[in-house]
Amino acid sequence: MSRYRVATIPGDGIGVDVTAEAIRVLDAALPGIEWTEFDWSCENYLRTGAMMPADGPDRLTEFDAILLGAVGFPGVPDHISLWGLLIPLRRAFGQYVNLRPVRLLPGTESALRDRTAADLDILIVRENSEGEYSEIGGTHNPGRPDEFVLQESVFTRVGCERIIRYAFERAAQRGGRLCSATKSNGLIHSMPYWDSVFERIATEYPGVETRQMHVDALAAEIVLHPDRLDVIVGSNLFGDILSDLAAAVTGGLGMAPSGNINPSGDAPSMFEAVHGSAPDIAGQGIANPVAQILAAAMMLEQLGEHDAAAAIDRAVCDVLDKGDIRTADLGGTATTTDLGTAIAQRVAELVVHG
């Protein structure tokens, strides 16, 4: 009997390609997972007029986790795919943490000169449900010279407290350093409020060293002094931008996983690569599956399968460090399946021999 039921939403483009490899690796790490695939995607939207059925969230409640491929397709605006699939699922399942670990993996090179793996290991904790994910606003006086749009950001006490406290907990488990991304010199209401919540919760964690940096200065810090950073917590927009920047300097988005986490565990969490669907290379067998495979490891970690998650992580590192099987973005000629198979084989060896 399967220990876990996992829903897969391969999505569009290379999401389909890399999700297949992540499943291959997961089956090697933890045999017996029961998989159910849902064809919810931009292509589904073009066929049916909806990214997913109206009862989509209800149909996913019975699963232990969700493995999501990249979503996006020519002809479908990004806000359609985001608000038609990702945001409804994140909100329905209380996935208010977007967790994005970024690190330089063995056998790969940083975009930054002379930086090593010891310098580039950052955990970004991004608020995932409010902030700029607000539907308050609209277009006014359309077509007139005085046309304008209004977009409101929402920062609630509950939302700020829970994401900042989660970041403090993670910082306490890691290197004991937490940096908060702010912009209180420009945003007169939201960011001073965010700062005040951060300062208040900091008193509960005297063992954690804290910093608050304006987001523009923090972006420069990621490039110039990444070794000074351990855990970063940011609002929705800031966390999104900083995590893409950090991923870029640690080897590219093809190496960056993420998790949409429900910390309470009373609903499924959802795991995905940070990268997009890259429809221009879909089906060509050249996409790098590492980010999706590491997202799968994050899924096992969240489910409490720590040994299996560690086996996947070590297998990725071992294969990349060996260096003979790499996709084109890493300077090699291997296919998506070549790299996924090599990682799965290494996982199987580790599961048997330790």
C-alpha positions as CSV (number, residue, x, y, z in Angstrom):
1,M,0.0,0.0,0.0
2,S,1.3,3.5,-0.9
3,R,2.3,5.7,2.0
4,Y,1.6,8.9,0.0
5,R,-0.8,10.1,-2.6
6,V,0.8,12.9,-4.7
7,A,-1.0,15.0,-7.3
8,T,1.1,16.1,-10.3
9,I,0.3,19.1,-12.5
10,P,3.0,19.0,-15.2
11,G,1.7,22.3,-16.7
12,D,3.2,23.6,-19.9
13,G,6.4,23.5,-22.0
14,I,9.4,22.1,-20.2
15,G,7.3,21.7,-17.1
16,V,6.1,18.4,-18.6
17,D,9.7,17.3,-19.4
18,V,11.2,18.0,-16.0
19,T,8.3,16.7,-14.0
20,A,8.7,13.3,-15.6
21,E,12.3,13.2,-14.4
22,A,11.4,14.3,-10.9
23,I,8.9,11.5,-10.7
24,R,11.6,9.1,-11.9
25,V,13.9,10.2,-9.1
26,L,11.1,10.1,-6.5
27,D,10.2,6.6,-7.4
28,A,13.9,5.6,-6.9
29,A,14.0,7.4,-3.5
30,L,10.7,6.3,-2.1
31,P,9.0,3.5,-4.1
32,G,5.3,3.1,-3.8
33,I,4.1,6.7,-4.2
34,E,0.6,6.8,-5.8
35,W,0.6,9.4,-8.5
36,T,-2.4,11.2,-10.0
37,E,-1.9,13.6,-12.9
38,F,-4.1,16.6,-13.6
39,D,-3.9,18.2,-17.1
40,W,-4.4,21.8,-15.8
41,S,-2.4,24.2,-17.9
42,C,-2.5,27.1,-20.3
43,E,-3.1,24.7,-23.1
44,N,-6.1,23.4,-21.1
45,Y,-7.2,27.1,-20.8
46,L,-7.1,27.5,-24.6
47,R,-9.3,24.4,-25.0
48,T,-11.8,25.0,-22.2
49,G,-11.5,28.6,-21.1
50,A,-10.3,27.7,-17.6
51,M,-6.9,26.8,-16.1
52,M,-8.5,24.2,-13.9
53,P,-12.1,23.2,-13.1
54,A,-14.0,25.2,-10.6
55,D,-13.8,22.3,-8.1
56,G,-10.0,22.0,-8.7
57,P,-8.9,22.8,-5.1
58,D,-11.6,20.4,-3.7
59,R,-10.2,17.6,-5.9
60,L,-6.7,18.1,-4.5
61,T,-7.6,18.1,-0.8
62,E,-7.3,14.3,-0.5
63,F,-3.6,14.4,-1.6
64,D,-0.6,14.5,0.7
65,A,1.4,16.9,-1.6
66,I,1.3,18.5,-5.1
67,L,4.2,18.5,-7.6
68,L,3.7,21.3,-10.0
69,G,5.4,21.9,-13.3
70,A,6.1,25.2,-14.9
71,V,3.0,27.1,-16.3
72,G,2.9,29.4,-19.2
73,F,2.1,29.3,-23.0
74,P,2.1,31.7,-25.9
75,G,-1.2,33.4,-26.3
76,V,-2.2,33.2,-22.6
77,P,-1.3,36.3,-20.5
78,D,0.7,35.6,-17.4
79,H,-2.0,37.0,-15.1
80,I,-4.5,34.4,-16.5
81,S,-2.2,31.5,-15.6
82,L,-1.3,32.9,-12.2
83,W,-4.8,33.9,-11.1
84,G,-6.4,30.9,-12.7
85,L,-4.2,28.2,-11.1
86,L,-1.3,29.1,-8.8
87,I,-2.8,31.7,-6.5
88,P,-6.2,29.9,-6.0
89,L,-4.3,26.8,-5.0
90,R,-1.9,28.7,-2.7
91,R,-4.8,30.4,-0.9
92,A,-7.1,27.4,-0.8
93,F,-4.4,25.3,1.0
94,G,-3.0,28.0,3.3
95,Q,0.4,27.9,1.5
96,Y,1.5,31.3,2.9
97,V,5.2,30.4,2.9
98,N,7.1,30.4,-0.4
99,L,10.4,28.8,0.5
100,R,13.3,29.2,-2.0
101,P,16.7,27.7,-1.1
102,V,19.5,29.0,-3.4
103,R,23.0,27.6,-3.3
104,L,26.0,26.9,-5.5
105,L,25.9,23.1,-6.2
106,P,29.1,21.0,-6.6
107,G,30.6,21.0,-10.0
108,T,28.8,24.2,-11.1
109,E,30.0,27.8,-11.4
110,S,28.6,31.0,-10.0
111,A,28.0,34.0,-12.2
112,L,30.1,35.8,-9.5
113,R,33.8,35.7,-9.8
114,D,35.8,33.6,-7.3
115,R,32.7,32.6,-5.3
116,T,32.5,29.1,-3.8
117,A,29.7,27.0,-2.4
118,A,30.6,28.2,1.1
119,D,29.8,31.8,0.0
120,L,26.5,31.0,-1.7
121,D,23.9,29.2,0.5
122,I,20.9,31.4,1.2
123,L,17.4,30.5,2.2
124,I,14.8,33.0,1.0
125,V,11.4,33.1,2.8
126,R,8.8,34.9,0.7
127,E,5.3,35.8,1.9
128,N,3.0,34.0,-0.5
129,S,-0.6,35.0,-0.1
130,E,-1.0,38.8,0.4
131,G,1.1,41.9,-0.3
132,E,1.0,42.5,-4.0
133,Y,-1.3,39.5,-4.5
134,S,-4.2,41.8,-3.8
135,E,-7.3,42.1,-6.1
136,I,-8.1,45.5,-4.7
137,G,-7.9,48.2,-7.4
138,G,-8.8,48.6,-11.0
139,T,-8.7,50.7,-14.1
140,H,-10.5,54.0,-14.0
141,N,-11.6,56.4,-16.8
142,P,-10.5,53.9,-19.5
143,G,-9.6,55.4,-22.8
144,R,-9.6,59.0,-21.5
145,P,-6.6,61.3,-21.1
146,D,-7.1,61.0,-17.3
147,E,-7.1,57.2,-17.3
148,F,-5.3,55.6,-14.4
149,V,-5.0,52.3,-12.6
150,L,-4.9,51.6,-8.9
151,Q,-3.2,48.5,-7.4
152,E,-3.3,48.1,-3.6
153,S,-1.0,46.0,-1.5
154,V,-2.3,44.3,1.6
155,F,-0.3,43.7,4.7
156,T,-2.2,42.1,7.6
157,R,-1.0,41.6,11.1
158,V,-1.6,37.9,10.8
159,G,0.1,37.6,7.5
160,C,3.2,39.6,8.5
161,E,3.6,37.9,11.9
162,R,3.3,34.3,10.6
163,I,5.8,34.7,7.7
164,I,8.3,36.6,9.8
165,R,8.1,34.1,12.7
166,Y,8.5,31.2,10.3
167,A,11.7,32.9,9.0
168,F,13.0,33.3,12.5
169,E,12.4,29.6,13.2
170,R,14.3,28.7,10.0
171,A,17.2,31.1,10.9
172,A,17.4,29.6,14.3
173,Q,17.8,26.1,12.7
174,R,20.5,27.3,10.3
175,G,23.3,29.9,10.8
176,G,21.4,32.1,13.2
177,R,21.2,35.2,10.9
178,L,18.1,36.8,9.5
179,C,17.9,39.7,7.1
180,S,14.6,41.5,6.4
181,A,13.9,43.1,3.0
182,T,12.2,46.5,3.4
183,K,11.7,49.8,1.6
184,S,10.5,51.9,4.5
185,N,12.2,55.0,3.0
186,G,9.9,54.9,0.0
187,L,6.7,53.1,1.0
188,I,5.2,55.1,3.8
189,H,2.6,52.7,5.2
190,S,3.3,49.0,4.4
191,M,7.1,48.8,5.0
192,P,7.2,50.7,8.3
193,Y,4.5,48.3,9.4
194,W,6.5,45.3,8.2
195,D,9.5,46.7,10.0
196,S,7.6,47.1,13.3
197,V,6.4,43.5,13.2
198,F,9.9,42.3,12.4
199,E,11.4,44.2,15.3
200,R,8.7,43.0,17.7
201,I,9.1,39.3,16.8
202,A,12.9,39.7,17.0
203,T,12.7,40.1,20.7
204,E,11.4,36.5,20.9
205,Y,14.6,35.2,19.3
206,P,17.5,36.7,21.1
207,G,19.8,34.1,19.6
208,V,19.2,35.2,16.0
209,E,21.3,38.0,14.6
210,T,19.1,40.4,12.7
211,R,19.5,43.0,9.9
212,Q,17.0,45.1,8.0
213,M,18.0,46.3,4.6
214,H,16.3,48.3,1.9
215,V,15.6,45.9,-1.0
216,D,17.7,47.7,-3.5
217,A,20.7,47.6,-1.1
218,L,19.9,44.0,-0.4
219,A,20.0,43.2,-4.1
220,A,23.5,44.6,-4.2
221,E,24.5,42.7,-1.1
222,I,23.5,39.4,-2.8
223,V,25.8,40.2,-5.7
224,L,28.7,41.8,-3.8
225,H,28.7,40.0,-0.4
226,P,26.4,36.9,-0.5
227,D,28.5,35.2,2.2
228,R,27.1,37.7,4.7
229,L,23.6,36.4,4.1
230,D,21.9,33.3,5.6
231,V,18.1,33.6,5.7
232,I,16.2,36.5,4.0
233,V,12.6,37.2,4.7
234,G,10.6,39.4,2.4
235,S,7.1,40.5,1.3
236,N,5.6,38.9,-1.7
237,L,7.1,41.2,-4.4
238,F,10.5,41.7,-2.8
239,G,10.9,38.0,-2.0
240,D,10.1,37.0,-5.6
241,I,12.6,39.4,-7.2
242,L,15.4,38.6,-4.7
243,S,15.0,34.9,-5.1
244,D,15.3,35.1,-8.9
245,L,18.4,37.3,-8.5
246,A,20.0,34.9,-6.0
247,A,19.2,31.9,-8.2
248,A,20.9,33.6,-11.1
249,V,24.1,34.2,-9.3
250,T,24.2,30.6,-8.0
251,G,24.0,28.9,-11.4
252,G,20.7,29.9,-13.0
253,L,17.0,29.3,-12.6
254,G,17.5,25.7,-13.8
255,M,19.0,24.9,-10.5
256,A,16.5,26.6,-8.2
257,P,13.6,24.8,-6.4
258,S,10.8,26.2,-4.4
259,G,8.0,25.1,-2.1
260,N,4.6,26.6,-1.4
261,I,4.4,25.5,2.2
262,N,1.4,25.0,4.5
263,P,3.4,24.9,7.8
264,S,0.5,23.4,9.8
265,G,0.3,20.4,7.5
266,D,-3.5,20.5,7.5
267,A,-3.6,20.8,3.7
268,P,-1.2,19.8,1.0
269,S,1.9,21.8,0.2
270,M,2.9,22.4,-3.4
271,F,6.4,22.1,-4.9
272,E,7.8,23.5,-8.1
273,A,10.9,24.7,-9.9
274,V,11.4,28.5,-10.0
275,H,12.0,28.6,-13.7
276,G,9.3,29.2,-16.3
277,S,7.9,26.9,-19.0
278,A,10.3,27.9,-21.8
279,P,7.9,26.7,-24.6
280,D,10.6,27.4,-27.2
281,I,12.6,24.4,-26.0
282,A,9.8,22.2,-24.8
283,G,10.0,18.6,-26.0
284,Q,13.5,18.9,-27.3
285,G,15.1,17.0,-24.4
286,I,17.5,19.8,-23.4
287,A,15.8,21.3,-20.3
288,N,17.7,21.0,-17.0
289,P,15.6,18.9,-14.6
290,V,17.7,19.7,-11.5
291,A,15.4,22.4,-10.1
292,Q,12.3,20.2,-10.3
293,I,14.2,17.2,-8.8
294,L,15.3,19.3,-5.9
295,A,11.7,20.6,-5.5
296,A,10.8,16.9,-5.2
297,A,13.4,16.5,-2.4
298,M,11.8,19.5,-0.7
299,M,8.4,17.7,-0.9
300,L,9.8,14.6,0.8
301,E,11.4,16.8,3.5
302,Q,8.0,18.4,4.1
303,L,6.4,14.9,4.3
304,G,9.0,13.9,7.0
305,E,10.9,11.5,4.7
306,H,14.2,13.0,5.6
307,D,16.5,10.1,4.5
308,A,14.9,9.9,1.1
309,A,15.1,13.7,0.7
310,A,18.8,13.6,1.7
311,A,19.4,10.8,-0.8
312,I,18.1,12.9,-3.7
313,D,20.1,15.9,-2.6
314,R,23.3,13.9,-2.4
315,A,22.6,12.2,-5.7
316,V,22.2,15.6,-7.4
317,C,25.4,16.8,-5.9
318,D,27.3,13.6,-6.8
319,V,26.2,13.5,-10.4
320,L,26.9,17.2,-11.0
321,D,30.3,17.0,-9.2
322,K,31.3,14.1,-11.5
323,G,30.6,16.3,-14.4
324,D,30.2,13.9,-17.3
325,I,26.4,14.1,-17.6
326,R,25.3,17.7,-17.9
327,T,22.6,19.5,-19.9
328,A,23.5,22.3,-22.3
329,D,22.9,25.1,-19.8
330,L,25.7,23.5,-17.7
331,G,28.1,23.2,-20.6
332,G,27.3,19.6,-21.5
333,T,25.5,17.6,-24.1
334,A,23.2,15.4,-22.0
335,T,19.5,15.2,-22.5
336,T,16.9,15.9,-19.8
337,T,16.3,12.2,-19.5
338,D,20.1,11.4,-19.4
339,L,20.5,13.7,-16.4
340,G,17.3,12.5,-14.7
341,T,18.2,8.9,-15.2
342,A,21.7,9.4,-13.8
343,I,20.4,11.0,-10.7
344,A,17.7,8.3,-10.2
345,Q,20.4,5.6,-10.6
346,R,22.6,7.3,-8.0
347,V,19.6,7.6,-5.6
348,A,18.9,3.9,-6.0
349,E,22.5,3.2,-5.1
350,L,22.3,5.4,-2.0
351,V,19.0,3.9,-0.9
352,V,20.5,0.4,-1.0
353,H,24.0,1.1,0.2
354,G,23.7,4.3,2.2
